[in-house]
């Protein structure tokens, strides 16, 4: 039986499907569906475009930089590289679920002598990552594969990186113990920048309530969806059925992510990033917040403040940045 904070099918599913049909067309939309779960996962990411997700907003990126590094202009890769990875002889780094490779490129710019490997299931995203690394004259090896199928030498990596990818794995404690710890050298690091909220994005009722209160306060110009004619009127919990059909890897054990890391690694540092409200509130309307006008900045600062108050009150976070270390036991 489903809990009161779990939804099988929601009105938001129909709104989302309608918008995707308008953006992509029927043929491309249907191409996302496969009988085989692994093909649904790779198919989703082959066709994924972050056109209106909240992490594309520069003001929010600067805010998260500030929370992590203490400097809004310093991204976490530079911060980690300078604070923890200053070994002059070079390091060996594995990035799992690397997407289009932005994080590996950022690390490569600060770790000139390091060997960096990026792995992702999506062939299209790996192709883009490879081309961009070549354009920037960065030596990074990329593989379109499940990293567990690669011949990776155990105990050989100084760093394993997860950036919005760890939450896609199942049974996280066992996964980290059996698949990640063996790859790391003793005292090697795991660096994560991750969603750690409710499984399958089944937002809690209090999150939905607060997000909808804030949505009502926004001017109409900030609530326009990508089609340019539809106003976002309500925040819904996504239905489990649609999520499993489109991407069965989405957040299957995310609520256990922090505990799973803590069970397998020593905490070096960990910071709460929030995302409890902004993630769901700005989905589909984030493109309206990309300009740098005073009005947009004022609204974003207002929304950030409301989320910070929510996190402080609930003592919960839906995203973390963390650096963790493997210590032999």
N, C-alpha and C positions, 0 to 999 in steps of 0.2 A: 504494500500500500504506500502511495506517495505521501510524503509529509506535507504539512501546511505551507512549507516554504519550498516546495518543488512543484513544477508545472510540466505537464506532458505536452500540451499544445496551448499556445497563447495567441491572443489577437495580434501581438507584436510579430509573430511568425508570418502571418498573412501580409502585414504591412511590409516586412522585410523582403519577403519573396516578391511582392509586387514591385518594390523599388529595384530589386536586382534584375527582374525581367525587363524593366524599362531601361536600365543601364546597359545590360549585357546582351539582351535579346534571348529568345527562347532556346536557340541551338546551343549557345555558349552556356546558358544556365543549366540545361539538361546534361551537358558534358561533365558537370561536377559530380554526377551520381554514378557510382560503380557498385557492383555486387561485392567486390573485394574491398575490405576496410582500408588496407594499405594504399590502394589506388584512390580511394576517396580522400585520404589525407594528402597524398602527393598532388592529386588533381586540384584540391582546394588551393594549395600553395603555389602551384603552377599559374593559377589564374588570379591570385590575390593582388589587390591594389589598395594601399592605405590611403584612399581618397578622402576619407572623413572620419578617421579614428583619432582619438584625443592626443595620442603621442606625436602627431605631426605638428602640433601647435608650438612654435618657438618659445613663447612665454612660459609654457609648462615645462619644456625641456630645460630652460634656464633655471626654473624653480627646483626641479629635481637635481640638477647639477649642484645647486647651492646646498641642498640637503645632504648630498653625498660628499662633495669635495670642499664645501665652504666657499666656493667661488662659482658664480653663475656661468662663467665662461669656460670652466674646466670640466670636460666630460669625464665620466668614470674611468675610461680606459687610460687616459693620461694620469689621473689620480692614482690608480692602482699601479701603473707602470713605474711611476716615480717613487711611490711609497714602499712598494713590496718587491719590485722586480728589477732592481738596479744592477743585477749580476752582469759584469762586463763581457763575460765569455759567451753570453747568449743562452737562451732558454728554449725549451720545447713546449709549445702550446697547442692544445686541441680545443677547437670550438665546435660544439655539437648543436645542430639545428641552426646553422650560421646564416641561413637566408641569403641575401644579396651581398653579404660580406663586409658591411660597414664596420663592425666591431673589430674584425681581424685587421682591417686596413688601419683603423685607429691605433690598435696596439702596435702594428708593424712600424708606424711612424715614430714611435717612442722606444722601440726595442729593435734596433737596427740589426743586431747579430742573431736574432732568434729564428727558430724554425717554427712556422705557424701552419697548422692544418685546419681547414674548415670542411665540415661535412653536413650535408642536408639531403633530404629525400627528393626535393624538387630539382629536376634537371634544368628547368628554365632559370631558376634562381641561382643555381651554381654557375650556369653559363654567364649570367650577368656579373656575378661576383668575380669570376675569372677574368672577364674583359675589363672590369673596373680596376682590378689589381694590376693588370698589365698596363693599362693607361697611366696609372700612377707609379709605374716602375717599382712595384712592390712584389717581392718573391713570397707568394703564399700558395700553398697547394690545396686544391679543392677537389672534393669527391661527391658525386651524386649517388649516395648509398646510405644504407643503415650502417652506422659506425661500427656496430657489433660484427658486421661481415667483413670489415677490413682487417688486415694483418697488422694490428697495432701491438707493439712490444710492451708487455706489462712492466710496470715500474719505470717507465721511460719519460713520463711527462711531468713537467714542473707546474703546469697550470692546465686545468680543464675549465672551460668557459661555457656558461649557459646564459643566454640573453633572450628571455621570453621563449625558452624552449624546454626547460626542465619540467614545467607544469604539463607538458604534453605526454609525459611518460606515466605508466601505471605502476602501482605497488612501489612507491618511491623509495621507501627505506631499503627494500631488498635490491632495487635497481642501483642505488648508490653504493650499497655494500658489495654487490656481486659484479657490477659492470664498470663502476667509476673508480672506487678505491684501488682496485688492482692495477689500473693504468697509471696511477700517480706514484711518484717517488715519495719516500718518507719526507714529511714536512712540505710536500707539494700543496698547492692551493687549488681550491674550487672557488670560482668567482661567479656570483649569480646576480642577475638583474631580472626579477621574476614576479609574475602574478602568483599570489598564494591565497586567493580568496575562495569563496564557495565552489565546491565541485560542480562541473558542468555549467558554470556561470549562473547558478541558481541563487540569485541575489536574495538576501534576507529582506523581510518585510520592512524593517526600519530603514534599510538602504533605499528601497523603492519609494517609500513615503517621503524621505528627505529629498531625493532626486526630483520627484514630481512637484514638491513645494517650490524648489528652485526653478524648475522648468517654467512654471506659471509666471515667475517673476521676470523672465527674460523677455526683451522686446521681440516682436515677430521676426525682425530682420535677422536675429541670431538663431531662430528656430527653423529656418528654411532647409529642407533636405536637398540633396544634390540635384534633383530634377528641376529645382528652381520654382516650383509651384506648390509643393506640399509642405505644410507646417507640421513639425513634430509636436504632437499634442499630449503624449503620455509616454512614460518609461515603463516598459514591460519586462518581466522575467522571460528569457528565451525558453522555448519548449524543448524538452529533452528529445523528443522524436526528431525534430528538424536538426538538432545538433548532431545526433548520431548518424543521421542520413548524410549530412554534409561533411562533418569532420569528427569521426569517433575518437580522435586523439585529444580533443579539446578538454583540458582540465579534468581528467578522470580521478585524480587524487590530489588536487591542488591544495585543499584545506589541510592536508597532512604534510605539505612541502617543508615548512619550517622545522617541524619535529623530526622529519626524516633526515634533514641535513644535520640537525643537532645530535641525532643518534649516531651519526657516522663520522662527523668531523668536529674539530675544535673551533669554536667561534673566535675569529680574530677581530672582526667588527661586523655589525649588522645595523642597518638603518631602515626605519619604517618610511615608506614612500606614500602611503595612503592609497589612492585610486578607488576608495570605497564609494565615492559619489561621482567624481569627475569621469571615471571610466564609463559609467552607464548613462550619465546625464548627457555627455557630449557625443555619444555614438551617433553617427549620421549627420551631425550638425557642426562638427569640429572645423570644417572648411570656412565657416563664418567667422572664425576667431583667428585667422591667419594674418590679418593686417596689424599694423603697429600704431593705430590711432589711440588717443587717450581714452576714448570711450570703451574700446575693446579691452585695453589693459585694465581699466577700472572694473569692468565686469569680471574679467579673469581673476583679478585679485580678490574680488568679493567672493567668487566661487571657491577659490583656494582657501580662503579664510573659513568658509562654511564647512569645507571638508576637514580642515585641521581641527575644528571644534568637534566634529563628528568622531574623528579618530581619538581625540583626547577623551571624549565622553565614553565611548564604547571600548577603548583600549584594544581596538582591532585594526589591522592593516591588511589591505588586499594586495599589497606589493612590497617587496623588500629589495634592498641592495645588500649584498653580504660578501665578505671574504672569509673563507674557512680553510682549515689546514688539516692535512692528514698526519696523525701522530700514531706511530706504531703502538699497539696495545698488547 
